[in-house]
């Protein structure tokens, strides 16, 4: 455990709980150490979470730009593995919420959502790395993309009139519309905030619990080794949560956009 702690810096103080807390917070909040390498404050990569997002982006570019063979008639190997996730996101999430025509048009955005969020979540489970999606600024930026898709994207796709009609239920008296329509428009902001908070809170809380349990060995010594099986179970749970939160963020984004593009459904 002391090796893991050292990834965030050299701790010589006897205040072990304080140093453990410092390490945990450095993992879920902006810092300048990534795998023990200080990126400095005078570059555009001055936070570890910026570096984490860059690493995930490069990995995805390599996977889908170089290793993914889209021209294979029968996908095999890595292409088949990635194709499974791509088809799932396209068919079970996007098309299921937005219909065949719009689903195929918007599928690339939601595939990007899924793989980027998943990559950031999984990278955060590597000792010495950091969880970009555990930063509310990152999740806010992702949620804003969904917000602009629900507004600008929907207006460009369907036209201003069709977009606004999604917030004006048919057959409702005008006095009631004066109350419902502003609430429906406000709902766009509420949905965006919900996306932001849900992903951020789940990833940050899970990693704090995980590192706190592992850190018991560092704080109270070998007697805490008895808690190791629980730590492994929590780590396995975090692996599941990494996939689950990527799915939930993508699914909710597709559902919110689908409700704007196809209000009748």
Buried (B, 14 or more C-beta within 10 A) or exposed (E): BEEBBEBBBEBEEEEBEEBBBBBBEBBBBBBBBBEEEEBEEEEEBBBBBBBBBBBBEEBBEEBBEEEBBEEEEEBEEEBEEBBEBBEBBBEEBBBBBBBEEBBEBBBEBBBBBBBBBBBBBBBBBEBBBBBBBBBBEBBBEBBEBBBEBBBEBBBEBBEEEBBBBBBEBEEEEEEEBEEBBEEBEEBBEEBBEBBBBBBBBBBBEBBBBBBBBBBBBBBEEEEBEEBBEEBEEBBEBBEEBBBBBBBBBBBBBBBBBBBBBBBEE
